[in-house]
Amino acid sequence: MGSIFKKVTWPLRRNFYKIRLFWKASKAFYAPWECQDMLVAFNFELLCDFYENGGIDSINWEGTEYHLSAKKEIDYLYNYWKVERQEKIDQQEYILEEWSLHHVSWSEPCKDNPDWSEYYCSSSRYGEYLNSLYHKLVEEFNAKEEENLIRLMKIRGFLWT
């Protein structure tokens, strides 16, 4: 009975998923430069939705070696998005907060044109170290995001129920 119901209601549910995806996008998308983050976020939010609500337990993941491998990837990617990624973001925010304690910036009116301001900054050696550490962490984070997005695309054929 359940599988017949799923087949009959698929056209309605398909549109519902599209509306829900649009709703998620509308809450998080504000400007064109934010698209790069949303490309990753949408895909991983869909993975999490499948993992949490999509009936992942209804699939026999031990049926073939491909299914078993895909299940391991799904588990890894879900954990990455929910736990590991947030830890990396928290680490970046901590370094940024520490850097702000050792970095001072200010602006002063221009001597030639008082309507304009000149920007100045001063940083200690430790502040410079924290700045370089922060940029290194951001580069590693972006590389990991890209790697995991590619891994997600490789298993997308298994994300159905």
N, C-alpha and C positions, 0 to 999 in steps of 0.2 A: 504494500500500500504506500509506504513512504517513498519508494523510488518512482512510482507512477506520479505521485503528487509533485515530486521534484521536477520530473520531466514536463508536466503540464504547466507548472508555475514558472519554469525557467525564463520565458520572455519577460514576465513581470519582475522577477528577481534580478535579471540582467540590467534592466533599466534602473532598478533600485540601487544596484551597485554603482552604476554610473553617476547617479544623483549623489550618492554618499561620497564618492570620490571627488566630485565637483565641490561638495560642501566642505570637505577637508581642505581642498585647494583654496577655496575662497577665504578660509580663516587664516591661512598661513602665507598667502601670496600678496605682497603689497607693492613690489616694484620689480622691474625687469632683472636687476642684478641679483635678486633673490632666487631666480630660476635654478641656478646651479645647485643650491641646497635642496630645492623642492624636487628636482629630478631624482635625487637619492631618497629623500624622505617619502615620496609617494610609493616608490617601489618597495621600500622596507615596511611601510605601513600596510601595504597590501599583503606582504608576507606575514606580518603579525596578525592581521585580520584572519588570514587563512589558518595560521597556527592556533589562534585562540578560538575562532568561531567557525572555521570552515570544515569541521569534521575530519581533522587529520587522523583521528583514531579509526576511521572507517576504512582506511586503506591498509592493505597487507604490505607493510614495508619490507618484510622479509621474503617476499615472493621471488624476487630476482636480486642479483647483485647490484643492478642499476638502482632499484628501489631502495635497497639498503644504503648504498652510497648517497643517494639523494636525501634520504632521511637524516643521515649524519650531517650533510651540508645544511639542511633546513634547521636542524637543532643548533649547529654552530652559528649560522647567520642570525637566527632569532636571539640567541644569547648575546651575540655581538651587538645587535641593535638595542636590546633592552638593558644590558649590564655593562659590557666592556666599553661601548661607545660613550655612555654617560660618564664612566670613570675617566676617560680621556678628556672629555669636555670639562669636567670638574678640575682636572689637573691643569689644563690650559687656563682656566679662570683663576685658579690659585696663583699661578705664575704671573698672570697679568695684574692681579691685585698686588702682589709683592713688588712687581716692577713699578707700579704707580706710586709706591711709597718711596722709591729711590729715583724718581724722575719728576722734574718740575718743568712746566711749560707756561708761558705767558705771552701776552701780546701787548704791544705799545703802538701808539699812533705814529705814523710815518712823519718824518721831519719835512719831507717835500709836500705831502698831501695829508692833512689831518683827518680826512674822511676815510683813509685807508689805514690798516693796521699791519704791523710786522710781527711775525711769529718767532719766538725764541724758545729754546729749551736747554735744559741742563740735566745731565745725568751722571751719577757716580759710576765707577768701574763695575760695581756689583749690579747697578741698574742696566748697564750695557750688556753684561753677561746674561741677566734675566731676559733682556730683549732678544738676544740671539737664541737663547734657550727656548723662548716662546715661539719664535719663528721656526725653529727646528721641529718643535712639537706639532705645529700647525702643518708643516710639510709632511711629516710622518702620518698625521691624522688624515690628510687629504689623500695620500697614497693608499692608506688602508681602506678608506671609503671607496676609492676607485676599484681597488682589488676585490672588495666584497660585493660591490655592485656587479662586477663582471661575473663573480661566482654565482650571484643570484640569477643573472640572466641565463647562465648555463643550465640551471635546474628549473627554469620557469615552466617547463612542460610537465613537471610533477606537481605543480601547485593547482590542483583541481580535485574536486570530490564528486 
